[in-house]
Amino acid sequence: MNDATFGTWAGTAINDTSSVLAAAYSYAPVAGQIATIVKLVRVLAILPIAAGAALYMSQRTHGAQGRFDFVKTMPWFIVFFVIAAAVASVGVLPASATGTLATAGRYIMIVAFAGVGFGSDFEKLRSVGVTPLVLGALVWALVALSSLLIQGVVPL
């Protein structure tokens, strides 16, 4: 697999951004650059997809009565993330402020993930069985394979 193909595959098939960059840059610098671009395009696609899904769900929930509940349905943290990224990219805030905000953001994420972990019902998880894990593995394999199919690495 050449550098461009691996970069495209990594940016498409690997979910976590830091894992994408680690895998692709360890393969080759060009693969890392391409993977970065592919992953960022995927991340940017989240906003219109989330907005479309929120619009669909609000119209589906409230039907033809004309009640538009997009404001309650839209996951606003995505919009705020895009705004924060734009503010950080334009350079409106001084570097010291962005560093402090980045550190605070990491701590907030740790607390959020801990909250999810502490709220997990392992007995319920055990009762569900392996089906969700198998489904996750199948979806991962499908994404990885489809990425290679699109690039022509794996022939139909």
C-alpha contacts under 8 A as a table, 3 or more apart, distances in Angstrom:
res1	aa1	res2	aa2	distance
1	M	5	T	6.13
1	M	6	F	6.19
1	M	153	V	7.79
2	N	5	T	5.41
2	N	6	F	6.22
3	D	6	F	5.21
3	D	7	G	6.04
3	D	27	Y	7.45
3	D	28	A	6.32
3	D	30	V	6.00
3	D	31	A	4.66
4	A	7	G	5.09
4	A	8	T	6.13
4	A	30	V	6.74
4	A	31	A	5.41
4	A	34	I	6.47
5	T	8	T	5.16
5	T	9	W	6.05
5	T	31	A	7.59
5	T	151	Q	7.11
6	F	9	W	4.97
6	F	10	A	5.95
6	F	24	A	7.07
6	F	27	Y	7.88
6	F	31	A	6.01
6	F	35	A	7.92
7	G	10	A	5.15
7	G	11	G	6.04
7	G	24	A	5.69
7	G	30	V	7.42
7	G	31	A	3.96
7	G	32	G	5.93
7	G	33	Q	7.33
7	G	34	I	5.05
7	G	35	A	4.25
7	G	36	T	7.94
7	G	38	V	7.97
8	T	11	G	5.19
8	T	12	T	6.07
8	T	31	A	7.50
8	T	34	I	6.19
8	T	35	A	5.43
8	T	38	V	6.33
8	T	147	S	7.92
9	W	12	T	5.13
9	W	13	A	5.71
9	W	14	I	7.89
9	W	35	A	7.54
9	W	144	A	7.23
9	W	147	S	5.77
9	W	148	L	6.47
10	A	13	A	5.34
10	A	14	I	5.42
10	A	20	V	5.66
10	A	23	A	7.11
10	A	24	A	6.25
10	A	35	A	5.87
11	G	14	I	6.10
11	G	20	V	5.88
11	G	34	I	7.56
11	G	35	A	4.27
11	G	36	T	6.55
11	G	37	I	7.60
11	G	38	V	4.97
11	G	39	K	4.63
12	T	15	N	7.71
12	T	35	A	7.78
12	T	38	V	6.61
12	T	39	K	6.58
12	T	42	R	7.68
12	T	143	V	7.75
12	T	144	A	7.54
12	T	147	S	6.34
13	A	140	W	7.52
13	A	143	V	5.68
13	A	144	A	4.78
13	A	147	S	6.52
14	I	17	T	7.70
14	I	19	S	6.95
14	I	20	V	5.66
14	I	144	A	7.82
15	N	19	S	7.51
15	N	20	V	7.16
16	D	19	S	5.24
16	D	20	V	6.20
17	T	20	V	5.00
17	T	21	L	6.31
17	T	39	K	6.84
18	S	21	L	5.21
18	S	22	A	6.07
19	S	22	A	5.02
19	S	23	A	5.97
20	V	23	A	5.38
20	V	24	A	6.02
20	V	35	A	6.74
20	V	36	T	7.50
20	V	39	K	7.53
21	L	24	A	5.22
21	L	25	Y	5.75
21	L	32	G	5.92
21	L	35	A	6.80
21	L	36	T	6.47
22	A	25	Y	5.53
22	A	26	S	5.98
22	A	32	G	7.94
23	A	26	S	5.33
23	A	27	Y	6.38
23	A	32	G	7.80
24	A	27	Y	5.09
24	A	28	A	6.41
24	A	29	P	7.53
24	A	31	A	5.22
24	A	32	G	4.37
24	A	35	A	6.29
25	Y	28	A	5.13
25	Y	29	P	5.18
25	Y	30	V	7.61
25	Y	31	A	6.19
25	Y	32	G	4.11
25	Y	33	Q	7.61
26	S	29	P	7.55
26	S	32	G	7.67
27	Y	31	A	6.56
27	Y	32	G	7.49
28	A	31	A	5.12
28	A	32	G	6.27
29	P	32	G	5.00
29	P	33	Q	6.33
30	V	33	Q	5.13
30	V	34	I	6.24
31	A	34	I	5.22
31	A	35	A	5.93
32	G	35	A	5.07
32	G	36	T	6.03
33	Q	36	T	5.16
33	Q	37	I	6.48
34	I	37	I	5.22
34	I	38	V	6.21
35	A	38	V	5.07
35	A	39	K	5.94
36	T	39	K	5.23
36	T	40	L	6.07
37	I	40	L	5.17
37	I	41	V	6.20
38	V	41	V	5.20
38	V	42	R	6.34
39	K	42	R	4.98
39	K	43	V	6.20
40	L	43	V	4.95
40	L	44	L	6.08
41	V	44	L	5.06
41	V	45	A	6.19
42	R	45	A	5.13
42	R	46	I	6.88
43	V	46	I	5.47
43	V	47	L	7.99
44	L	47	L	6.19
45	A	48	P	5.90
45	A	49	I	6.29
46	I	49	I	5.18
46	I	50	A	5.84
46	I	78	I	7.86
47	L	50	A	5.20
47	L	51	A	6.07
47	L	78	I	6.49
47	L	79	V	6.93
48	P	51	A	4.99
48	P	52	G	5.95
49	I	52	G	5.08
49	I	53	A	6.07
50	A	53	A	5.06
50	A	54	A	6.01
50	A	74	M	6.99
50	A	75	P	7.24
51	A	54	A	5.06
51	A	55	L	6.08
51	A	74	M	6.26
52	G	55	L	5.07
52	G	56	Y	6.10
53	A	56	Y	5.03
53	A	57	M	6.01
54	A	57	M	5.11
54	A	58	S	5.96
54	A	70	F	5.97
54	A	73	T	5.21
54	A	74	M	5.00
54	A	75	P	7.82
55	L	58	S	5.24
55	L	59	Q	6.17
55	L	70	F	5.66
55	L	73	T	7.65
55	L	74	M	7.74
56	Y	59	Q	5.29
56	Y	60	R	5.96
57	M	60	R	4.93
57	M	61	T	5.87
57	M	73	T	7.22
58	S	61	T	5.15
58	S	62	H	6.10
58	S	68	F	6.18
58	S	69	D	5.15
58	S	70	F	5.53
58	S	73	T	6.31
59	Q	62	H	5.28
59	Q	63	G	5.26
59	Q	64	A	7.40
59	Q	66	G	7.98
59	Q	67	R	7.56
59	Q	68	F	6.42
59	Q	69	D	7.49
60	R	63	G	5.22
62	H	65	Q	6.47
62	H	66	G	7.30
62	H	67	R	5.81
62	H	68	F	7.11
62	H	69	D	7.58
63	G	66	G	6.90
63	G	67	R	7.44
64	A	67	R	7.55
69	D	72	K	5.64
69	D	73	T	6.38
70	F	73	T	4.99
70	F	74	M	5.78
71	V	74	M	5.66
75	P	78	I	6.07
75	P	79	V	7.59
76	W	79	V	5.13
76	W	80	F	6.24
77	F	80	F	4.97
77	F	81	F	5.95
78	I	81	F	4.99
78	I	82	V	6.34
79	V	82	V	5.19
79	V	83	I	6.28
80	F	83	I	4.98
80	F	84	A	6.03
81	F	84	A	5.06
81	F	85	A	6.09
82	V	85	A	5.05
82	V	86	A	6.13
83	I	86	A	5.06
83	I	87	V	6.14
84	A	87	V	5.09
84	A	88	A	6.09
85	A	88	A	5.11
85	A	89	S	6.01
86	A	89	S	5.02
86	A	90	V	6.11
87	V	90	V	5.37
87	V	91	G	6.44
87	V	92	V	5.96
87	V	93	L	7.27
88	A	91	G	5.48
88	A	92	V	6.77
88	A	93	L	6.74
88	A	98	T	6.99
91	G	94	P	6.89
93	L	97	A	6.24
93	L	98	T	6.53
94	P	97	A	5.41
94	P	98	T	6.54
95	A	98	T	5.15
95	A	99	G	6.10
96	S	99	G	5.16
96	S	100	T	6.24
97	A	100	T	5.11
97	A	101	L	6.08
98	T	101	L	4.98
98	T	102	A	5.96
99	G	102	A	5.06
99	G	103	T	6.25
100	T	103	T	5.17
100	T	104	A	6.17
101	L	104	A	4.98
101	L	105	G	5.95
102	A	105	G	4.95
102	A	106	R	6.30
103	T	106	R	5.19
103	T	107	Y	6.48
104	A	107	Y	5.18
104	A	108	I	6.15
105	G	108	I	5.02
105	G	109	M	6.13
106	R	109	M	5.09
106	R	110	I	6.24
107	Y	110	I	5.02
107	Y	111	V	6.26
108	I	111	V	5.12
108	I	112	A	6.10
109	M	112	A	4.95
109	M	113	F	6.05
110	I	113	F	5.20
110	I	114	A	6.02
111	V	114	A	5.02
111	V	115	G	6.06
112	A	115	G	5.02
112	A	116	V	6.31
113	F	116	V	5.00
113	F	117	G	6.15
114	A	117	G	4.94
114	A	118	F	5.98
115	G	118	F	5.11
115	G	119	G	5.96
116	V	119	G	5.08
116	V	120	S	6.23
117	G	120	S	5.19
121	D	124	K	5.36
121	D	125	L	6.26
122	F	125	L	4.75
122	F	126	R	5.96
123	E	126	R	5.04
123	E	127	S	6.20
124	K	127	S	4.99
124	K	128	V	6.34
125	L	128	V	5.28
125	L	129	G	6.92
126	R	129	G	5.49
128	V	131	T	7.17
128	V	132	P	7.75
129	G	132	P	7.37
130	V	133	L	5.24
130	V	134	V	6.14
131	T	134	V	5.10
131	T	135	L	6.07
132	P	135	L	4.99
132	P	136	G	6.05
133	L	136	G	5.05
133	L	137	A	6.17
134	V	137	A	5.08
134	V	138	L	6.13
135	L	138	L	5.07
135	L	139	V	6.12
136	G	139	V	5.17
136	G	140	W	6.09
137	A	140	W	5.07
137	A	141	A	6.15
138	L	141	A	5.09
138	L	142	L	6.07
139	V	142	L	4.97
139	V	143	V	6.15
140	W	143	V	5.23
140	W	144	A	6.19
141	A	144	A	5.11
141	A	145	L	5.96
142	L	145	L	5.14
142	L	146	S	5.87
143	V	146	S	5.18
143	V	147	S	6.12
144	A	147	S	5.28
144	A	148	L	6.53
145	L	148	L	5.14
145	L	149	L	6.11
145	L	154	V	7.81
146	S	149	L	4.84
146	S	150	I	6.03
147	S	150	I	5.27
147	S	151	Q	6.49
148	L	151	Q	5.21
148	L	152	G	6.23
148	L	153	V	5.23
148	L	154	V	5.70
149	L	152	G	5.01
149	L	153	V	5.99
149	L	154	V	5.08
149	L	155	P	6.37
149	L	156	L	7.12
150	I	153	V	7.76
151	Q	154	V	7.80
152	G	155	P	5.87
